[in-house]
Amino acid sequence: GNSVTQMEGPVTLSEEAFLTINCTYTATGYPSLFWYVQYPGEGLQLLLKATKADDKGSNKGFEATYRKETTSFHLEKGSVQVSDSAVYFCALSDSWSGSEKLVFGKGMKLTVNP
Amino acid sequence: DVKVTQSSRYLVKRTGEKVFLECVQDMDHENMFWYRQDPGLGLRLIYFSYDVKMKEKGDIPEGYSVSREKKERFSLILESASTNQTSMYLCASTLRGLEADTQYFGPGTRLTVL
């Protein structure tokens, strides 16, 4: 079945450091890919998404490119801030099958120190 | 903005009790989901619903049931709570169709079963 594998951390960075969180997937059909973020004490919220190969999703300085050839959707940010401290989840949906469910990775906790 | 609310942020129950977790969304979404979130395991789907009175099992339905009598409300029921159901429970909703894969989450209910 469909699955998502992502870096699990936890990861601690200093402010203004470069961030990469790796995410690879296994899926049949043509999945859409997502990054969700969970700030402390809150539910998940959509950070960015890409619906087809070579699409780039971007939001709040974060970017991720849908790479079908490497089945990857790595999240990057050039300069992290303390406010980026959160748990990050990679996810996919299989739009081909018409399924409206998401499959999530295990999440990665990021702490950014001043 | 879409708003998904959950009846309690924190809940403490005793083993064997019947527990109701309520979720309400205010954007007329067709699809609603219940997940549990555990450290190292990420989000796992318990049940979901595509319409009123309709339910489908997710990946870990054992020990849970659900009810969807109105479109805006989706209840998760623990018939006889056990300590291994101590977890964070997250509700989500989404439209059907092109935007079906973007899920909107509530803040979560942290349930402790003693």
Interface residues (C-beta under 8 A of the other chain):
Chain A: E8 S32 F34 Y36 G41 E42 G43 L44 Q45 L46 K49 F89 S93 S95 E100 K101 L102 F104 G105 K106 G107
Chain B: V4 N31 F33 G40 L41 G42 L43 L45 F48 Y50 G58 L90 A92 T94 R96 A100 D101 T102 Q103 Y104 F105 G106 P107 G108
